[in-house]
């Protein structure tokens, strides 16, 4: 199967304005994400789906392929569907958010392989164990509960499953009781082409999680488990922490 990475790059952002264009490391956040995606072995290429002329020019400037998409698109998935329409030969599309500068190439390959191995699934994604109560209770940390077959039963900003009686040892269980959803997806082309026909979901609107629309419409989302993952950049503190890691990683390099 042929797979392609699409990076939805909406310029506007609420908590950290125009975060994708921050460049205090010498590269924009968006270029860092692009370079990390290049480490994946399975995809045939990368398209950055932009909604602004400045972002388009930035992408072209660092050698990426940019495609202008509808500024009024409702979600990153809708932008990916626009790109999918331009690539009829591609079977699978991987959604990597533009604010994920430390995404692992192995994670991209894993989510593609997961969808290939599960022909009844429309979507594949990843999750990692939650080992602190702070993360479990953080609405910004999206949780997922799985069925025995590895399919998602539900995603939520609330702690799920919700312990009726709390025991700290629950955080140490193996296999893990609590899982954090990692916002990387692989979609089948057929799913993306039918996306416009999927009805709006009350759960999606309540939780502000678009994957709930897919679940409520009856689509299977298969989930792979990884050991750990850096969170994306949502706030100034997130960006400063990323800068510190980047400088430590590149210290002494030409």
Secondary structure, DSSP 8 states (H G I E B T S, - for coil): --EEEEEEE----SSSTTGGG--TTSS-HHHHHHHHHTT-SS-S-EEEEESSHHHHHHHHHTT--EEE--TT-SSHHHHHHHHHHT-TT--EEEEE-TT-TT--HHHHHHHHHHHHH-TT-SEEEEEEE---HHHHH-TTS-EEEE-TTSBEEEEESS-SS--SS--GGGGG-SS-S-EEEEEEEEEEHHHHHTGGGS---HHHHHHT-THHHHHHTT--EEEEEES-------SHHHHHHHHHHHHHHHTT--
